[in-house]
Amino acid sequence: MIAGARPPRAPARTAGVFAALGDPTRLAIVNRLSDGSRRSIVQLSEGHPLTRQAITKHLRVLERARIVRHERAGRERLYVLDPAPIEDIRRYVGWVSSQWDARLARLKALVEE
């Protein structure tokens, strides 16, 4: 990444994804879906102390952030991970890292002069 380049995504959208991922339950849901599988609310709530209703609320937050989406299979909703917003976060964090690397390199050059 080039120092001084613009960030890959608008900060508000990036903040929304960070906020959605900032909860241990939602991270656990993302982790369960990260294998590419489609899972129902029943499957996502298995082994979790929360009710299906609570899992549903967390899924809505993830859907608003576009991290997951649902597909209909008969009467059931199957949830699937959309990795694009997470990839946006990865690029954003990489951009921030490159900005710090460039600043530290300039500071090092100044100190060594």
C-alpha positions as CSV (number, residue, x, y, z in Angstrom):
1,M,0.0,0.0,0.0
2,I,1.1,3.5,-0.8
3,A,1.6,5.9,2.1
4,G,-0.6,8.9,1.8
5,A,-3.1,7.0,-0.4
6,R,-6.8,7.3,0.5
7,P,-8.4,4.7,2.7
8,P,-10.1,1.9,0.8
9,R,-13.6,2.5,2.2
10,A,-15.6,5.3,3.7
11,P,-15.0,5.5,7.5
12,A,-18.7,5.4,8.4
13,R,-19.2,2.1,6.5
14,T,-16.0,0.7,8.0
15,A,-17.1,1.7,11.5
16,G,-20.4,-0.1,11.0
17,V,-18.6,-3.3,10.2
18,F,-16.3,-2.9,13.2
19,A,-19.3,-2.2,15.4
20,A,-21.1,-5.3,14.1
21,L,-18.0,-7.5,14.7
22,G,-17.4,-5.9,18.1
23,D,-19.5,-8.5,20.0
24,P,-18.4,-12.0,21.0
25,T,-21.7,-13.6,20.0
26,R,-21.6,-12.1,16.5
27,L,-17.9,-13.0,16.1
28,A,-18.9,-16.6,17.0
29,I,-21.7,-16.6,14.4
30,V,-19.2,-15.2,11.8
31,N,-16.7,-17.9,12.8
32,R,-19.3,-20.7,12.3
33,L,-20.3,-19.3,8.9
34,S,-16.7,-18.8,7.8
35,D,-16.4,-22.3,6.3
36,G,-18.8,-21.2,3.6
37,S,-21.7,-23.3,4.9
38,R,-25.3,-22.1,5.0
39,R,-26.9,-22.5,8.4
40,S,-30.3,-22.0,9.9
41,I,-31.0,-20.2,13.2
42,V,-31.5,-23.6,14.8
43,Q,-28.0,-24.7,13.7
44,L,-26.4,-21.4,14.7
45,S,-27.9,-21.5,18.2
46,E,-26.8,-25.1,18.8
47,G,-24.4,-25.2,21.7
48,H,-24.9,-21.5,22.4
49,P,-26.4,-20.4,25.7
50,L,-28.5,-17.7,24.0
51,T,-32.1,-18.2,22.8
52,R,-32.9,-18.4,19.1
53,Q,-34.6,-15.0,19.5
54,A,-31.3,-13.5,20.7
55,I,-29.4,-15.2,17.9
56,T,-31.9,-13.7,15.5
57,K,-31.2,-10.2,16.8
58,H,-27.5,-10.7,16.4
59,L,-28.1,-11.9,12.8
60,R,-30.0,-8.8,12.0
61,V,-27.1,-6.6,13.1
62,L,-24.8,-8.7,10.9
63,E,-27.2,-8.4,8.0
64,R,-27.5,-4.6,8.4
65,A,-23.7,-4.5,8.2
66,R,-23.9,-6.8,5.1
67,I,-21.6,-9.4,6.7
68,V,-24.2,-12.1,6.4
69,R,-27.3,-12.6,4.2
70,H,-30.1,-15.1,4.3
71,E,-31.5,-17.3,1.6
72,R,-34.8,-19.0,1.7
73,A,-35.0,-22.8,1.6
74,G,-38.7,-23.7,1.9
75,R,-39.9,-22.2,5.2
76,E,-36.4,-21.9,6.6
77,R,-33.9,-19.0,6.4
78,L,-30.4,-20.1,5.8
79,Y,-27.6,-17.6,6.7
80,V,-24.4,-17.3,4.8
81,L,-21.3,-15.2,5.3
82,D,-20.5,-12.4,2.8
83,P,-16.7,-12.0,3.1
84,A,-16.6,-8.7,1.2
85,P,-17.1,-6.4,4.2
86,I,-14.5,-8.3,6.2
87,E,-12.1,-8.0,3.3
88,D,-12.8,-4.3,3.3
89,I,-11.8,-4.2,7.0
90,R,-8.6,-6.1,6.2
91,R,-7.7,-3.6,3.5
92,Y,-8.5,-0.7,5.8
93,V,-6.4,-2.1,8.6
94,G,-3.6,-2.7,6.1
95,W,-3.9,0.9,5.0
96,V,-3.7,2.2,8.6
97,S,-0.6,0.0,9.1
98,S,1.1,1.4,6.0
99,Q,0.4,4.9,7.2
100,W,2.1,4.1,10.5
101,D,5.0,2.4,8.8
102,A,5.6,5.5,6.6
103,R,5.4,7.8,9.6
104,L,7.8,5.6,11.6
105,A,10.2,5.5,8.6
106,R,10.2,9.3,8.4
107,L,10.8,9.6,12.1
108,K,13.7,7.1,11.9
109,A,15.3,9.0,9.1
110,L,15.0,12.3,11.0
111,V,16.5,10.7,14.2
112,E,19.4,9.1,12.2
113,E,20.3,12.4,10.4
